């Protein structure tokens, strides 16, 4: 399929098809149409992560399918569509859209269509199902300590969960988060934000979909 044909296929849709493709990667099915599917997805145990100023470096770091907003200006006509990035190599990008449409394009061509807006999903534990701040819930703190122990110390989940969250001060915990962030190339701010939690999941071996890296 050629680029313009692919873009037209997405333009004929209202953008919801790309959300369905994204959700299917997490074995979730969206029914009905909504301007914001994130609340429905949260009921399935995943949280949305949005970034309007992402780059390919971040996409590679996240290493999971992402919904991209693509903008094409051809023959004086502007087309703005959604499509899901399913794979990314050094040279090529694999896109999937409405009605099973697929496209492989050079990364350089993707860069001319995409201005940095992404949405992706991550599997949140039940204690964070509503997007809660881990520092405000004892059970969430225990989960956070367990993930940090698995990622930084190589402990098994059962060993890490045996350590009460109350045994660590906030300052000590934030120092642990900064340590993890540094190992992942993140800004070491000590905050357990969505990006840090996503990478904690990956480091701890939580099963989530990954980007394809080759044909």
N, C-alpha and C positions, 0 to 999 in steps of 0.2 A: 504494500500500500504506500502511495506517495504521501508526502507531508501534507499538502493542501487537502487531499482527499480525507486524510485522517482528521485534520482540524475541522473540516466541514461536518464530518460524522459526529464530532463532539459538539459543534455549534448547533446541530439539529436537536440536541438533548439539552436539558436545563441544568446540567452539571451534577445531577443527583446520581447518574449512572457511575460516575467516577467514585463517588462515596461508597456505592455498593461494591465496586471492585476492591476498594481499599479495605472495607470491612471483611470481605470474603477471605482476605489473607489471614485474618485472625479467626476464621471459621465462624463469622457472625453474619447474619442476614438482616439487612435493613428492609423493612416493609413500610409502605406509605412514603410520602414525600415530606420533607421538613427543611426549612431554611437552615436549621442547625441540627444535624443528626447526633451531635456529641452527647446530649442527655440520654438518648436511646442507646448509644454505644456504651455509656457508663453503666447502664443496667446489665450489660453483658460482660462487665469486668474490665473494660479498657477505658483509658482516658485519652482525650485528644491533646495533641501538642501542636501549637501553631507558631509560625515564625515568618514574619514578612521580610526579613533581611537575611535569609540564609544564603549560604554558598555551597558549592559542590563539596568543599572540604567537610562541612557539617553533615551533609547528606551521607557522605562516605563514612563519617564517624558514627552516625546513627545506625547505618547499615540495616535499614528496614524499608519496605515500600513506603513511598510518600506520595501524597496528592500534590501535584504541581498546578499552579495557575499559569497558563501559557497565553501569550499575546502575540498575534501576528498582524502585521500591517503590509498588505499586498494589494497593489492596484488601487490605492486610496481607501481600502476597506479594512477596518480594524475588527479582528476576531479575537475574543477572549474566552477561553475554554478551560475546563479541568481535565486532567489526565493523570493516571497513576504511573509513577516511575517504578518499574518492577525489577530493573537490573541496570547496573552501571559498571562498565569496565574503564580502562584508561582512555579508550578511544570512542566507545559507543554507549548509547543509552537505549534501554528498552521501555517503551511506553505501552500502556493498555488503556482502552477507553470504552465508550458505549458500544453495546451489541457485539462484544468480542473483538473490536477493532484493535489492531496491534501495529506498532511501528518501531523500527530500529533506525536511529539517526546518529550521526556523529555528535560527540559531546560539544564540539564547536558550534554546531547548528542549534543544539538545545540551548546553549548560552544566549543565542540571539532571540529566543522565544520566551525564555524564563527570566523573570526579574527578581527572583529570590523568595517568592511567596510559597510556603509549604504548609501542609498539614499531615501529621502522621499519628499513629496510635501507639500506646504502650500498655502492657498488662499490669494493672495496679492491684496490689493486695486488697483484701476486703476492708482492711483498716484505713485504706486511703481511697476507697471507692468514690467518695464525694469530692475528691481533690483536696482533702484536708492537709494541713501543715503537719508533717510528722512530729514536730516539736511540741504540738499541743495535745497529743494523744499518747498515753502510756503504751498501748498495744502497738501503735505505729513506731514509737521509739524502740521497742523491743525488736520489731521487724528491721528497722534501720540498722540497729547494732548487729543483728544477725547477718545482714547483707554485707556490712563493712567487714565483719570478721571473716566471712567467706572470701571476700575479694582481697583483703589486705593480708590476712593471716593464714588463709588456706584452711580455715576450720570448716567442719561439716555443719550443716544447718542445726542439727540436734545439739551439738556442743555450743554453738553460738546462742541458740535460743535459751539455753540454760542460764545464761548470764542476765540478771535482771537489769532492765534499762535504767532503773533508779540508781544503779551503782556507778553511773558515769555522770560527771558534771556536764553542763551545757557547753562549757569551754572545751573540755576534753573531747566531747563528741564533735564539735565543730572543727577541732584540730584534725580529727580522724577524717572528716569529710574533706577538708582541704588536702590532706595527704592523698586521698583517693582521686580528687580532682586533678591534682598535679600528675598523677600516673596516667590520667586519661587525656591530658592536654587541655583541660578546662580551666577557666579562670578560677583560682582558688579563693572563693569568697566564703566558704564554710556554710553555704546555704544548701539545703536539700530540695532544690528546685526540680522541675520535671526533667530537664536534661541530665542532671546528675542521677536522678532516680532511674531513668532509662538505661544509662550506662552501668549503673549498679546491677540492674536486672541482668544485663548481658554478661557482666563479669561474674555474676553469681550463677550463671547457667540457666536462667529462666528461659523456657522455650518460647520464642517469638519468631515470626517470619523474618527472613533475611533477603537482602538484594541479591539477585543473580549477578555473577561477575564474568560470565562467559556464555557463548552460544550453546 
